[in-house]
Amino acid sequence: MRRDMEAVIHQANLGREDEKIAQLYFVDKLPQVDVATELYLGRATVQRRLPGIMQRMRDTSSKLYS
């Protein structure tokens, strides 16, 4: 499962920062506030970016695993 999630994140072409957000949030299961602290971002920034990240990951996953 972890490997599949990492593959989707990598294949989604999220960009360096969004890829790191996705890695920390979805794979490492860190809460948004910890992701923000790790990347020197505000929690609101992480919260605002997550819906777009999730959509690109969903699109990529459906292409990879359908």
Distance bins in CASP14 RR format, pairs under 12 A and 6 or more apart:
PFRMAT RR
TARGET T0000
AUTHOR 0000-0000-0000
RMODE 2
METHOD distances of the structure
MODEL  1
1 7 0 0 0 0 0 1 0 0 0 0 0
1 8 0 0 0 0 0 1 0 0 0 0 0
1 26 0 0 0 0 0 1 0 0 0 0 0
1 27 0 0 0 0 1 0 0 0 0 0 0
1 29 0 0 0 0 0 1 0 0 0 0 0
2 8 0 0 0 0 0 1 0 0 0 0 0
2 9 0 0 0 0 0 1 0 0 0 0 0
2 23 0 0 0 0 0 1 0 0 0 0 0
2 26 0 0 0 0 1 0 0 0 0 0 0
2 27 1 0 1 0 0 0 0 0 0 0 0
2 28 0 0 0 0 1 0 0 0 0 0 0
2 29 0 0 0 0 0 1 0 0 0 0 0
3 9 0 0 0 0 0 1 0 0 0 0 0
3 10 0 0 0 0 0 1 0 0 0 0 0
3 27 0 0 0 0 1 0 0 0 0 0 0
4 10 0 0 0 0 0 1 0 0 0 0 0
4 11 0 0 0 0 0 1 0 0 0 0 0
4 26 0 0 0 0 0 1 0 0 0 0 0
4 27 0 0 0 0 0 1 0 0 0 0 0
4 57 0 0 0 0 0 1 0 0 0 0 0
4 60 0 0 0 0 0 1 0 0 0 0 0
4 61 0 0 0 0 1 0 0 0 0 0 0
4 64 0 0 0 0 1 0 0 0 0 0 0
4 65 1 0 0 1 0 0 0 0 0 0 0
5 11 0 0 0 0 0 1 0 0 0 0 0
5 12 0 0 0 0 0 1 0 0 0 0 0
5 19 0 0 0 0 0 1 0 0 0 0 0
5 22 0 0 0 0 1 0 0 0 0 0 0
5 23 0 0 0 0 1 0 0 0 0 0 0
5 24 0 0 0 0 0 1 0 0 0 0 0
5 25 0 0 0 0 0 1 0 0 0 0 0
5 26 1 0 1 0 0 0 0 0 0 0 0
5 27 1 0 1 0 0 0 0 0 0 0 0
5 28 0 0 0 0 0 1 0 0 0 0 0
5 29 0 0 0 0 0 1 0 0 0 0 0
5 54 0 0 0 0 0 1 0 0 0 0 0
5 57 0 0 0 0 1 0 0 0 0 0 0
5 60 0 0 0 0 0 1 0 0 0 0 0
5 61 0 0 0 0 1 0 0 0 0 0 0
5 64 0 0 0 0 0 1 0 0 0 0 0
5 65 0 0 0 0 0 1 0 0 0 0 0
6 12 0 0 0 0 0 1 0 0 0 0 0
6 19 0 0 0 0 1 0 0 0 0 0 0
6 22 0 0 0 0 1 0 0 0 0 0 0
6 23 1 0 0 1 0 0 0 0 0 0 0
6 24 0 0 0 0 0 1 0 0 0 0 0
6 26 0 0 0 0 1 0 0 0 0 0 0
6 27 1 0 0 1 0 0 0 0 0 0 0
6 28 0 0 0 0 0 1 0 0 0 0 0
6 57 0 0 0 0 0 1 0 0 0 0 0
6 60 0 0 0 0 0 1 0 0 0 0 0
7 22 0 0 0 0 0 1 0 0 0 0 0
7 23 0 0 0 0 0 1 0 0 0 0 0
7 27 0 0 0 0 0 1 0 0 0 0 0
7 57 0 0 0 0 0 1 0 0 0 0 0
7 60 0 0 0 0 1 0 0 0 0 0 0
7 61 0 0 0 0 1 0 0 0 0 0 0
7 63 0 0 0 0 0 1 0 0 0 0 0
7 64 1 0 0 1 0 0 0 0 0 0 0
7 65 0 0 0 0 1 0 0 0 0 0 0
8 14 0 0 0 0 1 0 0 0 0 0 0
8 19 0 0 0 0 0 1 0 0 0 0 0
8 22 0 0 0 0 1 0 0 0 0 0 0
8 23 0 0 0 0 0 1 0 0 0 0 0
8 26 0 0 0 0 1 0 0 0 0 0 0
8 27 0 0 0 0 1 0 0 0 0 0 0
8 53 0 0 0 0 0 1 0 0 0 0 0
8 54 0 0 0 0 0 1 0 0 0 0 0
8 56 0 0 0 0 1 0 0 0 0 0 0
8 57 1 0 1 0 0 0 0 0 0 0 0
8 58 0 0 0 0 1 0 0 0 0 0 0
8 59 0 0 0 0 1 0 0 0 0 0 0
8 60 1 0 1 0 0 0 0 0 0 0 0
8 61 1 0 1 0 0 0 0 0 0 0 0
8 62 0 0 0 0 1 0 0 0 0 0 0
8 63 0 0 0 0 1 0 0 0 0 0 0
8 64 1 0 0 1 0 0 0 0 0 0 0
8 65 0 0 0 0 1 0 0 0 0 0 0
9 15 0 0 0 0 0 1 0 0 0 0 0
9 16 0 0 0 0 0 1 0 0 0 0 0
9 18 0 0 0 0 1 0 0 0 0 0 0
9 19 1 0 1 0 0 0 0 0 0 0 0
9 20 0 0 0 0 1 0 0 0 0 0 0
9 21 0 0 0 0 1 0 0 0 0 0 0
9 22 1 0 1 0 0 0 0 0 0 0 0
9 23 1 0 0 1 0 0 0 0 0 0 0
9 24 0 0 0 0 0 1 0 0 0 0 0
9 25 0 0 0 0 1 0 0 0 0 0 0
9 26 1 0 0 1 0 0 0 0 0 0 0
9 27 1 0 0 1 0 0 0 0 0 0 0
9 28 0 0 0 0 0 1 0 0 0 0 0
9 53 0 0 0 0 1 0 0 0 0 0 0
9 54 0 0 0 0 0 1 0 0 0 0 0
9 56 0 0 0 0 1 0 0 0 0 0 0
9 57 1 0 0 1 0 0 0 0 0 0 0
9 58 0 0 0 0 0 1 0 0 0 0 0
9 60 0 0 0 0 1 0 0 0 0 0 0
9 61 0 0 0 0 1 0 0 0 0 0 0
9 64 0 0 0 0 0 1 0 0 0 0 0
10 16 0 0 0 0 0 1 0 0 0 0 0
10 18 0 0 0 0 0 1 0 0 0 0 0
10 19 1 0 0 1 0 0 0 0 0 0 0
10 20 0 0 0 0 0 1 0 0 0 0 0
10 22 0 0 0 0 1 0 0 0 0 0 0
10 23 0 0 0 0 1 0 0 0 0 0 0
10 27 0 0 0 0 0 1 0 0 0 0 0
10 56 0 0 0 0 0 1 0 0 0 0 0
10 57 0 0 0 0 0 1 0 0 0 0 0
10 60 0 0 0 0 1 0 0 0 0 0 0
10 61 0 0 0 0 0 1 0 0 0 0 0
10 64 0 0 0 0 0 1 0 0 0 0 0
11 19 0 0 0 0 0 1 0 0 0 0 0
11 22 0 0 0 0 0 1 0 0 0 0 0
11 56 0 0 0 0 1 0 0 0 0 0 0
11 57 0 0 0 0 1 0 0 0 0 0 0
11 59 0 0 0 0 0 1 0 0 0 0 0
11 60 1 0 1 0 0 0 0 0 0 0 0
11 61 0 0 0 0 1 0 0 0 0 0 0
11 62 0 0 0 0 0 1 0 0 0 0 0
11 63 0 0 0 0 1 0 0 0 0 0 0
11 64 1 0 0 1 0 0 0 0 0 0 0
11 65 0 0 0 0 0 1 0 0 0 0 0
12 18 0 0 0 0 1 0 0 0 0 0 0
12 19 1 0 0 1 0 0 0 0 0 0 0
12 21 0 0 0 0 0 1 0 0 0 0 0
12 22 1 0 0 1 0 0 0 0 0 0 0
12 23 0 0 0 0 0 1 0 0 0 0 0
12 26 0 0 0 0 0 1 0 0 0 0 0
12 52 0 0 0 0 0 1 0 0 0 0 0
12 53 1 0 0 1 0 0 0 0 0 0 0
12 54 0 0 0 0 1 0 0 0 0 0 0
12 55 0 0 0 0 1 0 0 0 0 0 0
12 56 1 0 1 0 0 0 0 0 0 0 0
12 57 1 0 1 0 0 0 0 0 0 0 0
12 58 0 0 0 0 1 0 0 0 0 0 0
12 59 1 0 0 1 0 0 0 0 0 0 0
12 60 1 0 1 0 0 0 0 0 0 0 0
12 61 0 0 0 0 1 0 0 0 0 0 0
12 62 0 0 0 0 0 1 0 0 0 0 0
12 63 0 0 0 0 1 0 0 0 0 0 0
12 64 0 0 0 0 1 0 0 0 0 0 0
13 19 0 0 0 0 1 0 0 0 0 0 0
13 22 0 0 0 0 0 1 0 0 0 0 0
13 53 0 0 0 0 0 1 0 0 0 0 0
13 56 1 0 0 1 0 0 0 0 0 0 0
13 57 0 0 0 0 0 1 0 0 0 0 0
13 59 0 0 0 0 0 1 0 0 0 0 0
13 60 0 0 0 0 1 0 0 0 0 0 0
13 63 0 0 0 0 0 1 0 0 0 0 0
14 20 0 0 0 0 1 0 0 0 0 0 0
14 21 1 0 0 1 0 0 0 0 0 0 0
14 22 1 0 0 1 0 0 0 0 0 0 0
14 23 0 0 0 0 1 0 0 0 0 0 0
14 25 0 0 0 0 0 1 0 0 0 0 0
14 26 0 0 0 0 0 1 0 0 0 0 0
14 49 0 0 0 0 1 0 0 0 0 0 0
14 50 0 0 0 0 0 1 0 0 0 0 0
14 52 0 0 0 0 1 0 0 0 0 0 0
14 53 1 0 0 1 0 0 0 0 0 0 0
14 54 0 0 0 0 0 1 0 0 0 0 0
14 55 0 0 0 0 0 1 0 0 0 0 0
14 56 1 0 0 1 0 0 0 0 0 0 0
14 57 1 0 0 1 0 0 0 0 0 0 0
14 59 0 0 0 0 0 1 0 0 0 0 0
14 60 0 0 0 0 1 0 0 0 0 0 0
15 21 0 0 0 0 1 0 0 0 0 0 0
15 22 0 0 0 0 1 0 0 0 0 0 0
15 23 0 0 0 0 0 1 0 0 0 0 0
15 49 0 0 0 0 0 1 0 0 0 0 0
15 52 0 0 0 0 0 1 0 0 0 0 0
15 53 0 0 0 0 1 0 0 0 0 0 0
15 56 0 0 0 0 1 0 0 0 0 0 0
16 22 0 0 0 0 0 1 0 0 0 0 0
16 23 0 0 0 0 0 1 0 0 0 0 0
16 39 0 0 0 0 0 1 0 0 0 0 0
17 23 0 0 0 0 0 1 0 0 0 0 0
17 24 0 0 0 0 0 1 0 0 0 0 0
17 35 0 0 0 0 0 1 0 0 0 0 0
17 36 0 0 0 0 0 1 0 0 0 0 0
17 38 0 0 0 0 0 1 0 0 0 0 0
17 39 1 0 0 1 0 0 0 0 0 0 0
17 40 0 0 0 0 0 1 0 0 0 0 0
17 41 0 0 0 0 1 0 0 0 0 0 0
17 45 0 0 0 0 1 0 0 0 0 0 0
17 46 0 0 0 0 0 1 0 0 0 0 0
17 49 0 0 0 0 1 0 0 0 0 0 0
17 53 0 0 0 0 0 1 0 0 0 0 0
18 24 0 0 0 0 0 1 0 0 0 0 0
18 25 0 0 0 0 0 1 0 0 0 0 0
18 26 0 0 0 0 0 1 0 0 0 0 0
18 35 0 0 0 0 0 1 0 0 0 0 0
18 39 0 0 0 0 0 1 0 0 0 0 0
18 41 0 0 0 0 0 1 0 0 0 0 0
18 45 0 0 0 0 0 1 0 0 0 0 0
18 46 0 0 0 0 1 0 0 0 0 0 0
18 48 0 0 0 0 0 1 0 0 0 0 0
18 49 1 0 0 1 0 0 0 0 0 0 0
18 50 0 0 0 0 1 0 0 0 0 0 0
18 51 0 0 0 0 0 1 0 0 0 0 0
18 52 0 0 0 0 1 0 0 0 0 0 0
18 53 1 0 1 0 0 0 0 0 0 0 0
18 54 0 0 0 0 0 1 0 0 0 0 0
18 55 0 0 0 0 0 1 0 0 0 0 0
18 56 0 0 0 0 1 0 0 0 0 0 0
18 57 0 0 0 0 1 0 0 0 0 0 0
19 25 0 0 0 0 0 1 0 0 0 0 0
19 26 0 0 0 0 0 1 0 0 0 0 0
19 27 0 0 0 0 0 1 0 0 0 0 0
19 39 0 0 0 0 0 1 0 0 0 0 0
19 49 0 0 0 0 0 1 0 0 0 0 0
19 53 0 0 0 0 1 0 0 0 0 0 0
19 56 0 0 0 0 0 1 0 0 0 0 0
19 57 0 0 0 0 0 1 0 0 0 0 0
19 60 0 0 0 0 0 1 0 0 0 0 0
20 26 0 0 0 0 0 1 0 0 0 0 0
20 27 0 0 0 0 0 1 0 0 0 0 0
20 28 0 0 0 0 0 1 0 0 0 0 0
20 30 0 0 0 0 0 1 0 0 0 0 0
20 35 0 0 0 0 1 0 0 0 0 0 0
20 36 0 0 0 0 0 1 0 0 0 0 0
20 38 0 0 0 0 1 0 0 0 0 0 0
20 39 1 0 0 1 0 0 0 0 0 0 0
20 40 0 0 0 0 0 1 0 0 0 0 0
20 41 0 0 0 0 1 0 0 0 0 0 0
20 46 0 0 0 0 0 1 0 0 0 0 0
20 49 0 0 0 0 0 1 0 0 0 0 0
20 53 0 0 0 0 0 1 0 0 0 0 0
21 27 0 0 0 0 0 1 0 0 0 0 0
21 28 0 0 0 0 0 1 0 0 0 0 0
21 30 0 0 0 0 1 0 0 0 0 0 0
21 32 0 0 0 0 1 0 0 0 0 0 0
21 34 0 0 0 0 0 1 0 0 0 0 0
21 35 1 0 1 0 0 0 0 0 0 0 0
21 36 0 0 0 0 1 0 0 0 0 0 0
21 38 0 0 0 0 1 0 0 0 0 0 0
21 39 1 0 0 1 0 0 0 0 0 0 0
21 41 0 0 0 0 1 0 0 0 0 0 0
21 42 0 0 0 0 0 1 0 0 0 0 0
21 43 0 0 0 0 0 1 0 0 0 0 0
21 45 0 0 0 0 1 0 0 0 0 0 0
21 46 1 0 1 0 0 0 0 0 0 0 0
21 47 0 0 0 0 0 1 0 0 0 0 0
21 48 0 0 0 0 0 1 0 0 0 0 0
21 49 1 0 0 1 0 0 0 0 0 0 0
21 50 1 0 0 1 0 0 0 0 0 0 0
21 51 0 0 0 0 0 1 0 0 0 0 0
21 52 0 0 0 0 0 1 0 0 0 0 0
21 53 1 0 0 1 0 0 0 0 0 0 0
21 54 0 0 0 0 0 1 0 0 0 0 0
21 56 0 0 0 0 0 1 0 0 0 0 0
21 57 0 0 0 0 0 1 0 0 0 0 0
22 28 0 0 0 0 1 0 0 0 0 0 0
22 29 0 0 0 0 0 1 0 0 0 0 0
22 30 0 0 0 0 0 1 0 0 0 0 0
22 35 0 0 0 0 1 0 0 0 0 0 0
22 39 0 0 0 0 0 1 0 0 0 0 0
22 46 0 0 0 0 0 1 0 0 0 0 0
22 49 0 0 0 0 1 0 0 0 0 0 0
22 50 0 0 0 0 1 0 0 0 0 0 0
22 52 0 0 0 0 0 1 0 0 0 0 0
22 53 1 0 1 0 0 0 0 0 0 0 0
22 54 0 0 0 0 1 0 0 0 0 0 0
22 55 0 0 0 0 0 1 0 0 0 0 0
22 56 0 0 0 0 1 0 0 0 0 0 0
22 57 1 0 0 1 0 0 0 0 0 0 0
22 58 0 0 0 0 0 1 0 0 0 0 0
22 60 0 0 0 0 0 1 0 0 0 0 0
22 61 0 0 0 0 0 1 0 0 0 0 0
23 29 0 0 0 0 0 1 0 0 0 0 0
23 30 0 0 0 0 1 0 0 0 0 0 0
23 35 0 0 0 0 1 0 0 0 0 0 0
23 38 0 0 0 0 0 1 0 0 0 0 0
23 39 0 0 0 0 0 1 0 0 0 0 0
23 53 0 0 0 0 0 1 0 0 0 0 0
23 57 0 0 0 0 0 1 0 0 0 0 0
24 30 1 0 1 0 0 0 0 0 0 0 0
24 31 0 0 0 0 1 0 0 0 0 0 0
24 32 0 0 0 0 1 0 0 0 0 0 0
24 33 0 0 0 0 0 1 0 0 0 0 0
24 34 1 0 0 1 0 0 0 0 0 0 0
24 35 1 0 1 0 0 0 0 0 0 0 0
24 36 0 0 0 0 1 0 0 0 0 0 0
24 37 0 0 0 0 0 1 0 0 0 0 0
24 38 1 0 1 0 0 0 0 0 0 0 0
24 39 1 0 0 1 0 0 0 0 0 0 0
24 41 0 0 0 0 0 1 0 0 0 0 0
24 46 0 0 0 0 1 0 0 0 0 0 0
24 49 0 0 0 0 0 1 0 0 0 0 0
24 50 0 0 0 0 0 1 0 0 0 0 0
24 53 0 0 0 0 0 1 0 0 0 0 0
25 31 0 0 0 0 1 0 0 0 0 0 0
25 32 1 0 0 1 0 0 0 0 0 0 0
25 33 0 0 0 0 0 1 0 0 0 0 0
25 34 0 0 0 0 1 0 0 0 0 0 0
25 35 1 0 1 0 0 0 0 0 0 0 0
25 36 0 0 0 0 0 1 0 0 0 0 0
25 38 0 0 0 0 0 1 0 0 0 0 0
25 39 0 0 0 0 0 1 0 0 0 0 0
25 41 0 0 0 0 0 1 0 0 0 0 0
25 43 0 0 0 0 0 1 0 0 0 0 0
25 46 1 0 0 1 0 0 0 0 0 0 0
25 47 0 0 0 0 0 1 0 0 0 0 0
25 49 0 0 0 0 1 0 0 0 0 0 0
25 50 1 0 0 1 0 0 0 0 0 0 0
25 53 0 0 0 0 1 0 0 0 0 0 0
25 54 0 0 0 0 1 0 0 0 0 0 0
25 57 0 0 0 0 0 1 0 0 0 0 0
26 32 0 0 0 0 0 1 0 0 0 0 0
26 35 0 0 0 0 1 0 0 0 0 0 0
26 50 0 0 0 0 1 0 0 0 0 0 0
26 53 0 0 0 0 1 0 0 0 0 0 0
26 54 0 0 0 0 1 0 0 0 0 0 0
26 57 1 0 0 1 0 0 0 0 0 0 0
26 58 0 0 0 0 0 1 0 0 0 0 0
26 61 0 0 0 0 0 1 0 0 0 0 0
27 35 0 0 0 0 0 1 0 0 0 0 0
27 57 0 0 0 0 0 1 0 0 0 0 0
28 34 0 0 0 0 1 0 0 0 0 0 0
28 35 0 0 0 0 1 0 0 0 0 0 0
28 38 0 0 0 0 1 0 0 0 0 0 0
29 35 0 0 0 0 0 1 0 0 0 0 0
30 36 0 0 0 0 1 0 0 0 0 0 0
30 37 0 0 0 0 1 0 0 0 0 0 0
30 38 1 0 0 1 0 0 0 0 0 0 0
30 39 0 0 0 0 0 1 0 0 0 0 0
30 43 0 0 0 0 0 1 0 0 0 0 0
30 46 0 0 0 0 1 0 0 0 0 0 0
31 37 0 0 0 0 1 0 0 0 0 0 0
31 38 0 0 0 0 0 1 0 0 0 0 0
31 43 0 0 0 0 1 0 0 0 0 0 0
31 46 0 0 0 0 1 0 0 0 0 0 0
31 47 0 0 0 0 0 1 0 0 0 0 0
31 50 0 0 0 0 0 1 0 0 0 0 0
32 38 0 0 0 0 0 1 0 0 0 0 0
32 39 0 0 0 0 0 1 0 0 0 0 0
32 41 0 0 0 0 1 0 0 0 0 0 0
32 42 0 0 0 0 1 0 0 0 0 0 0
32 43 1 0 1 0 0 0 0 0 0 0 0
32 44 0 0 0 0 1 0 0 0 0 0 0
32 45 0 0 0 0 1 0 0 0 0 0 0
32 46 1 0 1 0 0 0 0 0 0 0 0
32 47 1 0 1 0 0 0 0 0 0 0 0
32 48 0 0 0 0 0 1 0 0 0 0 0
32 49 0 0 0 0 1 0 0 0 0 0 0
32 50 1 0 0 1 0 0 0 0 0 0 0
32 53 0 0 0 0 0 1 0 0 0 0 0
33 39 0 0 0 0 0 1 0 0 0 0 0
33 41 0 0 0 0 0 1 0 0 0 0 0
33 42 0 0 0 0 1 0 0 0 0 0 0
33 43 1 0 1 0 0 0 0 0 0 0 0
33 44 0 0 0 0 0 1 0 0 0 0 0
33 45 0 0 0 0 0 1 0 0 0 0 0
33 46 0 0 0 0 1 0 0 0 0 0 0
33 47 0 0 0 0 1 0 0 0 0 0 0
34 41 0 0 0 0 0 1 0 0 0 0 0
34 42 0 0 0 0 0 1 0 0 0 0 0
34 43 0 0 0 0 1 0 0 0 0 0 0
34 46 0 0 0 0 1 0 0 0 0 0 0
35 41 1 0 0 1 0 0 0 0 0 0 0
35 42 0 0 0 0 1 0 0 0 0 0 0
35 43 0 0 0 0 1 0 0 0 0 0 0
35 44 0 0 0 0 0 1 0 0 0 0 0
35 45 0 0 0 0 1 0 0 0 0 0 0
35 46 1 0 1 0 0 0 0 0 0 0 0
35 47 0 0 0 0 1 0 0 0 0 0 0
35 49 0 0 0 0 1 0 0 0 0 0 0
35 50 0 0 0 0 1 0 0 0 0 0 0
35 53 0 0 0 0 0 1 0 0 0 0 0
36 42 1 0 1 0 0 0 0 0 0 0 0
36 43 1 0 1 0 0 0 0 0 0 0 0
36 44 0 0 0 0 1 0 0 0 0 0 0
36 45 1 0 0 1 0 0 0 0 0 0 0
36 46 1 0 1 0 0 0 0 0 0 0 0
36 47 0 0 0 0 1 0 0 0 0 0 0
36 48 0 0 0 0 0 1 0 0 0 0 0
36 49 0 0 0 0 0 1 0 0 0 0 0
36 50 0 0 0 0 0 1 0 0 0 0 0
37 43 0 0 0 0 1 0 0 0 0 0 0
37 45 0 0 0 0 0 1 0 0 0 0 0
37 46 0 0 0 0 1 0 0 0 0 0 0
38 46 0 0 0 0 1 0 0 0 0 0 0
39 45 0 0 0 0 1 0 0 0 0 0 0
39 46 1 0 0 1 0 0 0 0 0 0 0
39 49 0 0 0 0 0 1 0 0 0 0 0
40 46 0 0 0 0 0 1 0 0 0 0 0
41 47 0 0 0 0 0 1 0 0 0 0 0
41 48 0 0 0 0 1 0 0 0 0 0 0
41 49 0 0 0 0 1 0 0 0 0 0 0
41 50 0 0 0 0 0 1 0 0 0 0 0
42 48 0 0 0 0 1 0 0 0 0 0 0
42 49 0 0 0 0 0 1 0 0 0 0 0
43 49 0 0 0 0 0 1 0 0 0 0 0
43 50 0 0 0 0 0 1 0 0 0 0 0
44 50 0 0 0 0 0 1 0 0 0 0 0
45 53 0 0 0 0 0 1 0 0 0 0 0
46 52 0 0 0 0 0 1 0 0 0 0 0
46 53 0 0 0 0 1 0 0 0 0 0 0
47 53 0 0 0 0 0 1 0 0 0 0 0
47 54 0 0 0 0 0 1 0 0 0 0 0
49 55 0 0 0 0 0 1 0 0 0 0 0
49 56 0 0 0 0 0 1 0 0 0 0 0
50 56 0 0 0 0 0 1 0 0 0 0 0
50 57 0 0 0 0 0 1 0 0 0 0 0
51 57 0 0 0 0 0 1 0 0 0 0 0
51 58 0 0 0 0 0 1 0 0 0 0 0
52 58 0 0 0 0 1 0 0 0 0 0 0
52 59 0 0 0 0 1 0 0 0 0 0 0
52 60 0 0 0 0 0 1 0 0 0 0 0
53 59 0 0 0 0 0 1 0 0 0 0 0
53 60 0 0 0 0 0 1 0 0 0 0 0
54 60 0 0 0 0 0 1 0 0 0 0 0
54 61 0 0 0 0 0 1 0 0 0 0 0
55 61 0 0 0 0 0 1 0 0 0 0 0
55 62 0 0 0 0 0 1 0 0 0 0 0
56 62 0 0 0 0 0 1 0 0 0 0 0
56 63 0 0 0 0 0 1 0 0 0 0 0
57 63 0 0 0 0 0 1 0 0 0 0 0
57 64 0 0 0 0 0 1 0 0 0 0 0
57 65 0 0 0 0 0 1 0 0 0 0 0
58 64 0 0 0 0 0 1 0 0 0 0 0
58 65 0 0 0 0 0 1 0 0 0 0 0
58 66 0 0 0 0 0 1 0 0 0 0 0
59 65 0 0 0 0 0 1 0 0 0 0 0
59 66 0 0 0 0 0 1 0 0 0 0 0
60 66 0 0 0 0 0 1 0 0 0 0 0
END
